[in-house]
Amino acid sequence: MFEGLFQPMHLLVILVIALLVFGPKKLGELGKGLGDGIRSFRQAMREDTAAPNNKPPDQGSKQS
């Protein structure tokens, strides 16, 4: 079903349409924003896997 979906010619047509719709300046800003978002997501994933699984103590079962 999706075997011939992302051929180079299709991607080129999509890029040209995006360039016509957004313009070169806005397309560059969109690419930069997307790259920054992916970079911060990957950094957060790395920090999450590197952090130990320390859970805060349970506040509901305090002993007096």
Backbone torsions as a table, in degrees:
resi	resn	phi	psi	omega
1	MET	NA	-43.9	-178.6
2	PHE	-107.9	19.3	-171.8
3	GLU	-66.6	-34.5	-178.7
4	GLY	-111.5	24.5	-172.7
5	LEU	-72.8	-44.6	-173.4
6	PHE	-107.7	58.3	173.7
7	GLN	-80.4	156.1	-177.0
8	PRO	-55.7	-37.0	180.0
9	MET	-66.4	-39.0	178.1
10	HIS	-64.1	-43.5	179.0
11	LEU	-64.1	-35.8	178.0
12	LEU	-65.8	-41.3	178.1
13	VAL	-64.9	-41.9	178.5
14	ILE	-63.3	-40.9	178.7
15	LEU	-63.7	-41.6	179.0
16	VAL	-65.5	-42.4	178.5
17	ILE	-63.6	-42.9	178.4
18	ALA	-63.6	-38.1	178.3
19	LEU	-64.9	-40.1	178.5
20	LEU	-69.2	-36.7	-177.0
21	VAL	-75.2	-47.8	-172.9
22	PHE	-95.9	-27.8	-175.7
23	GLY	87.8	157.9	-175.1
24	PRO	-66.0	-37.1	-178.2
25	LYS	-69.2	-47.3	-178.2
26	LYS	-67.8	-35.4	178.9
27	LEU	-64.3	-38.3	176.5
28	GLY	-65.4	-40.2	177.8
29	GLU	-65.6	-39.9	177.9
30	LEU	-63.7	-41.8	178.1
31	GLY	-63.5	-41.0	179.0
32	LYS	-65.2	-43.0	178.8
33	GLY	-64.2	-40.5	178.1
34	LEU	-65.2	-42.2	178.2
35	GLY	-63.7	-41.9	177.8
36	ASP	-63.8	-40.2	179.4
37	GLY	-65.0	-43.4	178.9
38	ILE	-65.5	-40.7	179.7
39	ARG	-62.5	-44.2	-179.8
40	SER	-69.5	-34.3	176.8
41	PHE	-64.7	-44.6	179.5
42	ARG	-65.0	-38.2	178.3
43	GLN	-65.5	-41.3	178.5
44	ALA	-65.4	-37.3	178.0
45	MET	-65.8	-40.4	178.3
46	ARG	-65.2	-41.6	179.2
47	GLU	-65.7	-36.7	-179.2
48	ASP	-67.7	-39.6	-179.9
49	THR	-77.2	-25.9	-179.9
50	ALA	-80.8	-26.0	-178.2
51	ALA	-74.2	139.4	176.5
52	PRO	-68.8	161.0	-177.9
53	ASN	-86.1	58.0	177.7
54	ASN	-83.8	122.7	177.4
55	LYS	-105.5	142.8	177.9
56	PRO	-66.0	152.1	179.9
57	PRO	-61.4	149.4	-178.9
58	ASP	-68.2	119.8	-177.8
59	GLN	-79.6	-17.9	-175.7
60	GLY	-77.2	-19.6	-175.2
61	SER	-116.1	55.2	176.9
62	LYS	-75.3	140.1	177.6
63	GLN	-105.9	131.4	-178.0
64	SER	-106.8	NA	NA
